[in-house]
Amino acid sequence: MTIARPRRTTTRAATTQAAGIRAVMTPGATTRPKLPMTSLNTDSVSTVEALQTAIDDLVAAPSGDTLAAAREAWLVAREPYGQTEVYRFRASPIDDTNYDPSDGEDGPEGNINAWPLGEALIDYVVRGDDFGVDELDVSGQSVGLDDGSNIINSDLEIDVELLQNTATADDERDVIAGYHAIEFLLWGQDVNMNGSAGTPRDNTPGQRPFTDFVNGVGCTNGPNTADDATPCERRGEYLKVATEDLLTNLTTVRDAWAEGEPYRTAFTTVDTLEEAKDRLLEILTGMGTLSEGELAGERMQIALSANSQEDEHSCFSDNTHRDIFLNAEGVSNSYFGVYAGYDSDLDSTDDVSTRAVDGYGIDDYLEDIGQTSLATDVAAAFAATTADVTALDATVRGGTPIDVLITEPSGDAAEPMRDSIVSLNAQSALIARIATDLDIGDASDVVDPDASECDTTDPTTECGG
């Protein structure tokens, strides 16, 4: 898969790119093109619908096959969703329900993709070098359990209302909803084959057995056979409720981008040049802040510099390499005005292109206004990022997952991780330069300085607390 696509030989009318760069930058424009995020959000919803079916099958008839199918469905569901993260950090529907950042963020993102997960709050865990007090002891959670207990082995009602008590703790380690709650229930902790939770780590993901879902004799609850089937019943119930909640929230985000809905109408309606510049700045902010603060910093450098398996984004399934690749791809999508589709068979090639988009991008806009040199520099930065995240993806596909790569942050094995962080940092600087050169904002508008306390120019430096 190639993220940074080659230059086109012809310039076509604005048909995509977040209300169309030309439409957004033209005061009073009335033509409203199809948006690539509509396609992405629709694919995100449809793949979670498929995940829901696979989970229903698992709960109804637990087996090695139905568990494997549910895991694969989860991995596929991450493919389109990972590319949507670039539409955050700008009062869009995933972060804000009313397109008004002044009253705080009240969108559903925390119930969709928040992490690190509060796994000890959900179900049984194994403690060890990689899972100690800092990782597993949740302070200030609002679920209502005493220290040391968890939802599965309690009598709390498992419903959507319970899952709203997510990410409320000061240490933000009480996440109990979204993709990663489902991931944990499907894989369990990423412990070693011998059941230990420490280094040296091996190359396997979590190993939760299908018997953890057996509704009857043979139900397991950790390393032991359960006294009765209650824990297994509750795990199945939790999986179904969490998936339904995720689907509801993703559908809400998708629908907010639909033609005629308040958010899309507000975002695509511009009457002055200043309003058009504001819209373009919002697009650049999503791109720049995801590139540097969120992806390079929060999602990569924190885990790398501290050798922290728990701070991996998808630490249970060993799918963090895809999170990184797909987030980077989403930023590139926004710049080039494209969406190729998603990978449904997990072979690194986008094979579902039903809703693919190839339209007018920021690259075309820069060329049209004579910013050829800037366009060349930005394209080069994207190409460098593409090369680095592709190399990281290939390394993990070759059998060495992220948690093993980061064991020695300065070692040779971690080089693809370090290179990707640096290239994402450089890319964000070029995205910010678009704003400054076009006089629509400064660097701090594009790359939120509060998004991370990591110095992503030096990937092995631990991030500030």
N, C-alpha and C positions, 0 to 999 in steps of 0.2 A: 504494500500500500504506500502510495506517495502522498504526502500531505501538501507540500508546496508544489502547485501545478505550474507548468510553463506558461509564459505569456501568450495571450491570444494574438492573432494577426489582425483581427478586426474588433472594433468597438461596437457593442450592441447596446440597445436601449436598457434603461434600468428596469430589471424585472424581479430582483430579489434584494438581499442584503439589508435586513432590518429596516423595512420601508423603502428600500432602494436608496443608495447613496445619492444618486442624482435627484430623486424625488425629495429626499430629506433636505438636500442642500439648495433646492430651488423654492424660493418663497411662493406660497400659494399653489404649489403643485397639487393636482387633483387625481392623478393616476396613482393608484395604490396597488403595488405588485404583490404577488405571492411571497410570503416570507419563509426563509429556510428553517427558522425555528418552529414554524407550524408543522413542517414535515418531521423534524426531529422529535418534537413533543408527541406527535401522533405515533411515531415508531416506538417511543418510550412507553406509551400506554399499551400498545398492542403486544409488546414483548412481556410486559408485566401481566397482561391478561393470560398469555401462554404460561407464564410462571405460576399463576393462580391455578390453572388447570392441572399442572404437574404436581403442585402441592396438594391439591385435592386428591389426586391419585395416590400420592405417598401416604397421606393420612388414612385413606380408605383401605389401602392394601400395602402396608410397609414391607419393603424387600430391598435387597441390594440394587435391583434394577430401577425401582421407582425412586429410591433416594438418588441414584446416579442421574436419572432423568430430571429430577427437580434441581439438582446442582447445575446441570448443563443449562437448564432454562434460566437460572439465576445469572450465570455467566453471560448468556446471550442478552439478557435484559440490560446488563451493564453497558453493552456496546453502543446503542444509540444514546442512552442517558449520559454517558461520560462526555459526549460531544455537546451536550446542552449547558454544561456548567459555565460556559463563557457568557451566557445571558444573565448571569448573576451580577451582584455588586453595583446595581444601577436602578433600584426600585422597580424592577420587573416583577411579574406575578409570583415567581418562586420566592422572592425576598420580601415583597411588600404587596398587600392586597389593594391598596388604593392609589398607587403611583404618587405617593407623597412621603418622601424620606424624612420630612421634618418631624413626623409623629412616631418615628421609630419603625423598625422592621417587624411586621406581623405576618409574613408569608409562611408557607408550609415547609420551607427548606429543612428546618430542624427535624421534621418528621420524615424526611425523604432520604437525606444523605449524610446526616451528622455522624461524627465519630470523634474520638475513640469510644467504642461501645462499653457500656457498663455490664459486661458479661456476667460478673459475679452477682449482679442484681437480678439477672434473668434466670440463670441455671447453675448447675454444679460446675466447678472449675478446679484445675490442678494448680497448686502454687509451686513456684520454683524461681530460678534465676531471672527468667523472662517475665514472670507474673508474680510480683511481690506486692508489698503494701501500697506502693505508689500507683500500681496498675489496677489493683483489684479491690481496694477498700474505698468505697464511695462515701464521700462526706456530703451531708446536706441534701440527700436525695428526698424527693417529695412523694415517692411511691407509698410510704407508710410502713416499711418493714424495719424490724430491728436489725442491728448490725449482725452480719453473718448469715442472715436468711436470704432466700431468693424467691422470685415470683412463682417458679414452677413448683417448688416445695412448700408453697403457702396456700392459704385458702382465699387469696384475693381473687376477685372476679376478673377474668381476662377479657377485656372489652376495649373498644376504641377510647373510652374515657380514661382507662388506665394508661394507655399509650401516650396520652397528652402530658403525662408527668415525665417528660423526656428532656434531657439537657437543661436541668434546672439547678444543678449543683455548682458551687463556685469553681470546682476543678473541672467541670464540664465532662466528667467521666461517668455520668449516669444516663447515657443515651440508651433507650430501650425500644426505639421505633425505627422504621425505615429499612433500606436495603441491607444494612449491616446487622440489624437484629435478625433478619431472615437468614443472612449468611451464617451467623453464629449458630443458629438452630440447625442449619443444614450440615455444617462442617464440624462444629465444636471448636474448641481451642486448637491452635496450631502447635500441638505438642510433638515430640519426637516419636518415632516408631515404638520405642520402649516405654512410652507413656510419661517420660520426664518433661518438665517445662524449663529447660535451661540449655546452656551452651555446652558442647558444640551442637548447633542445630543441624537437622538433616533436611533433605530436599523434599519432604512430604508436607502437604497442607494438613488441615484438621482431619481427624479420623473418627468422627462421631458414627457409631454403628446404627444401622436401620432399626435395631432392636430398641433404641431409645424412643421409638414411635409405636411399638407393638401394643395394641389395645387388648391385652389379655395376658395369659401365661407367657413368660419370657420377656416381659418388659424390663428394660435395664435403666439404671439411674446412676450413671457414672460407671465405675469399674465393677459394680455389683448388680445382681438381679434385684429388682425392686420388690418390696413386700406385696404390692398390688399394682394395678395398671394406672393408677392415678397420675403419676408423673408423665407417663407416655401420652395419656389423654390430654393433659394440659399442654404438653409440647405441641401436639397437633393443633390444639385450639389456638395456641399462641401464634403458630405459623399462619394459620388461616386469617386470624384477626389482623396480624401485622401486614399481611399481603393485601388484604382488603383496604386497610388504612393507606398503604402506599399507593394503591391504585386510585383511590379517591383523591388523594392529594395531587398525583400526577395528572389526573383528568381535569382537576380544577385549574392547574397551570396551563394545560393544553387549551382548554376552553377560553381562557382569558386572552389568548392570542387570536381567537377566531374573528373573522370579518364581522364588524359591527359591534363587537364587545367593547366595553368602556376603556380597558387598557389599550388595546390595539388602536382604537379611534384616537385616544389622547396621544399615543406615541407617534402615530403617523400623520397627525394633523399639524401642519406648520404654516404660519401666516407671515412670518418675518424671517429674514436671514439669521437673526440671532437665535430664534427658536430652532431653525435648521441646524445651526452650529451646536446648540445644546444637545440635540438628538445624536449627532455624530460623536460628540464628546462622550455621551453615555455608552455608545458602542465601544469606543476606544478604552473607556474605563473598565468595562467588563473584560476586554482583551488584555489590557496591561496588568490589572490587579490579579487576574487568574494566573497569568504567566509568571509573575515574580513573587508577589506576597503569598498567594494561596498555594499554587502548585510547587514552584521551586522552593519556597520556604516552608509553609505549614505541612504540606503533603510529602515533601521529599527530604529537605535538610534536617528537620527536627528528628526524623527517624534515623537518617544517616549519621549525623554528628554524634548522637547519643547512643547509637547502636540499639535502638529501641524497636523491637518487634511490635510492641503494643501500639506504637504510633504509625505503623504502616496503615495505609488507608483500607485495603482489603486483606487484613492480616490472617483471617481464618482460612480463606480459600487460596492464598498465595496468588491473588489476581491484581496486586498493586501495580504491576508493570502495565497492565491494560488501563488502569485508571490514569496513569501518567500519560501514556500514549494518546488516549482518547481525549483527555483534557487539552493536550497540545494540538490535536487534530481539530478540536472545536474552535480554538483561537484562529487557526489557519483558515477554517471554514469562513469565519467572519471577515477575515481580510480579503480572501479571494472570491467571496460570494458563492460558495459551493457547498453542497452536501452530497457525498457520493452514495450514502446509504449506510448499512451496517453489516457486520459479519455474523451470519446466523449459524455457521458451522465451526467457528472458532479456529480458522486456519490463517487468520491475519489478512484476509481479503474481503472487502465489502461486496457481498453477493446479493443482498436484498436492496435493490435500487428503485423500487416501485415509486418512492417519493423523492427521488434524487432531484437536486436543484443545481443548475449551472447558469449563473447570471452575472449581473453587474456587481463588481466588488469595489472595495476601496482602492485596490491596485488600478482598476480602470479609471476611477475618479482622479487619482493622482496623475495618471498619464494625460487625461483629458484637460487638466488645468496646468499642464506643463511642468509638473513636479517629477520629471523622469528620473533624476538622480536620486531623489528620496525613494521613489518606488523601487529602484534597483537595489538600494541599500537595505530596505525593508525585506525585499524578496530574498536577499542573501542571508539575512538573519533567520528568516523562516526556514530556509534550506538547511542551515546549520542545525537548527533545532530538530528538524525532521530527521536528519542523519543521526543525531545523538539519541533521540528517543526510539528510533528504529533499532539502533544498535543495542540499546537497553532491552527492548522487547525481545530481540533475537537471543540475547544472552539468557534471559529467563526461560524462553521457549526451549533453549538448549539444555535446560535441566537445573539451573541455579537460580532459585527464587530470590526475591529482594531481601528477605530476612537473612539469608546466607551471605549475599553480596555485601551487606552493611556491617557484617561482623567486625571487619577491620576497615573503618571509614577511610583511612589513607592508603589502604592496600590496593594491589592491582585489580582485584576482583570488583572493587567499588568504582573503578574508573568510569564506566558508562553512566553511573548515577551522578558522579561529580560533573562529568562533561555536560550532562543534560541540565543540571542546575545552572551552570555557568551560561549555557546557550540561552536558556529561558530568561536569565537576567539580562543578557545582551538584547534579546528580542524585545523585552519590555521597554528598554531604553529607546529602541527604534519606534515602537508604537507611540511612546510619549512624544517623540520628535515629530510625528505627524501632527499632533495637537499644537505643538509650539510653532512649527513652521507654517501651519495654516491659521495661526492666531485664534485658536478656539479654546485654549486652556494651557496650563503649565503642567510640568511633569508630575507634581503632587496631585493634580486632578485625575491623571490617568492611572498612576500607580499609587494606590492608597498607602501612605507611609505607615498607617496603623494596622495594615493587614497582617503584618508579621514582624517579629523581632529578630529575624534571621539576616545575616549578612551573606546574601547569596552570591557575592563575588568570591567568597571563600567557603566552599561547601562543608568543610570539616570543622568549622568553628561552631560550637554549640550556640543555640539560639537563646536570647535573653528570656528570663522568666517573668 
